[in-house]
């Protein structure tokens, strides 16, 4: 039994994770690529990003650039990533240092703008589910404001069962459906990895969309086949 069947035909999805560096961008890029290959005019945005580098002479976020490169013709960068901060730190701290307020209404406006030209729109969060965006706002609040079903990315490593189940509980408490979850192996996890995935699958009332094994050079092309059973 699941909370909400996953359907690529939905208006959009919010992709979050149990932590940072769990594979959210890999999953977002993989789903976006599969949608585009299926003929859907999909796009993905990363509304808040911390950590920038030079790309073609412009300060941009690597994850947002990866998402944008999968769309042709690509929308302007600022439509994909309206809030960019230079240091790779918690976004609310970076924003406070720069005297900037991350306004969910601005993000919602960018999302609605993309919705006029693309379908569906994937929205990738920053860090984990409850990462603050300001004194009274979190990533979870942003997802609730956009009203999107959630896809949860779980990095299979020590402690992930607790992190995953607490995140699932919080997603439900925010009134959003969990449309599915993805197990990733950012690092080799010998011994009990399969048992950990099975334990989570028995406890999460949403479909397991893919199990992406550890690969030092994993790409959306390599990750794509792991989603085939899910209907993407």
N, C-alpha and C positions, 0 to 999 in steps of 0.2 A: 504494500500500500504506500502511495506517495502523496506528498502535499500538493504538487502541481505537475502534471506531465510536461516534459520539455518539448517545446515545439519551436523550430527555427522560424515559424511564421509569425511569432509574436512581435510586437512593436519594438521590443528591445530587451536587454538583460543587463543587470548590474553584476559585474564580476569582482568578487572580493576574495580575501584569503585569510588564513588563520594567523598570518604574520607577514612580515616583509620577506622578499627573496624566496617566495614559495612557488613561483611560476605563473603568476597572474598574467603577465604580458605574453608568455608563451601560449597560454590557453586562449587569451583574447585574440592573438594573431592567428592561431590555428583555426578557431571558429570563424573569424572574419574571412580568412582565406577560403575556407570550405563554402561559406555562403556566397562569396563572390564567384567561385568556380561553378556554383550551382545556378548562376545567373541572377542572384539577388543583389540589388544595389545597396549593399550594406556598408556601414562605416563604423569605426570605433573611436571613442574619445577617452582621453585621460585628463579629466578636468583639473586635477591638482597634482603637480609633480615637483619633487624636491631632488635636485641634482641635475646640473646642466653641463654641456660640453659644446664645443664649436662644431656645427654641421653646416657646410657650405657658407661659412663666414657668419653664421647666426648662432646665438646661444639657444640651445634647444635641449629637451630631455630625450635621452636615448630611447626610452620606451614609447614615448609619443611619436617619435620619428619612425620607429618600427611599425606602429599602427598606421600611420599616415601613408607610408610607402606601399601599402597593400591596396590602396584605393587610387584609381586613375579614371578621370582627372582628380587629383587630390585637392581637398578643400584647403583654404588658408590655414597655416599652422595654428594660429590663435583660436580657430574654431575647434580644433582638436584639443588644445591645451591652453585654456584661458589663464590659468594660474601656474606660473613657473618660478621656482626659487632656486638659487644657485647652490647652496650647501645641501648635501644629502642628509638632511636631518628631519625630524618630525615637522610636518608642514605648518602646524600652528606656531611652533617656535620660530621657524624661518619667516613666517608672515609677521610675527610680532617684532622681530629684529628689523624688518624692512618697513615697519609702520603700515602694513597692508592688512585689510580685513578681507578674509575669504568670504564672499557673499554667495550663499546657495542660490539666491535669486538670479545672479549673473550666470551661474552654471546652468540653471534650469533654462534660461533664455538661449544659451548656446546649444543645449540639447534640443530644444524646440526648433531652433533654426536648422540644425542638422536633420531633424525629422521631416522637414519640408522637402529635402532633396534626397534623402537616403532612407532605406528600410531593409532590415531593422538597424537600430543604433545600439551598439554595445558600449557600455560605460565601465571603464576599469577604475577601481578605487585605488587609494594610496595606502600602503601598509596593510594592516588588519582592519577588521570590521568596526572597531570602536576607536580608531585613531582620531584624535581631536582635529577639528578644522578651526576652532576658535574657542572662546571661553565656554560657550554653551552649545556647540555644534560638533557633531562627529560625522564620520563617513556613513555610519548607519542612518543618521538623520537625513543626509543627502539622498541616500537610496530611497528612503521613505518619501521624501519630497518628490522624487521623480516617479515613484510608484511602480518600480520595475521588479519583476521576479529576479531572484538572486541565484547566481552560480557560485559555489564555494570551492576554492582551490585549497587542498590540504596537502602540505608537505609531509610525507611519511618519514618521521624521525622520532626520537625519544620525546615523550610528552605530547605528541600530536593528538592522541585520543581525547585527552582532557580539553585541549585547545579547540579541537573540532566540535566536540559536543557542546561546549559552552557557546561557541559561535553559532551553531545551529539553534540553540535555545534563544539566543539574543535576536537572531533574525526573526524567529517566530514572535518574540515579545514586541518587536517593532511592527508587527502586522504584515510582514511581507512573505510571500510564498518562496520556499526554497525549491527552485526548479530542477536542480541537480548539483552533483559535486564531482570533482576530479581529484584523483590521487596522483601526486607527483613524487618523484625521487630526485630532488636536487643533488643529493649526495648518495653514494653507495650506502645501503642499509642492509647488512647481511643478517641472515638468520630468520627473523620474525616479521619481515616486511609484509609477506602475504597474509600472515595471521592478523597483523594490525589492520590491513585493508578489510579483511573479512569481518573483524570486530566492528569496524565503523559501518560497513555495509549492513550489518545486522541491526544497527542502532539508529541509523539516519533514514528517516522516512522520505527519501527522495532518491531518484535513480543515480547510480554510479555511472557517469558518462564515459569515463576513460581512466585507465591506469597507465601513466606514462613512466616507463622505467628510466633509470639513470642512464644518461648518455652524455659524454663530455662536450659534444657538439650538437646538442639537440636543436632542431629547427621546426618551424610550423609544418614544413614539408614532411619531415620524419615523424612528427607527432600526429599528423592528420589521420593515418590509418587506425590509430587507437580509438578514434571516435566513431568509427563506421557503424558499430552496433547500436549507437544511440540515436541514429536517424539524422545526424548532421552530415 
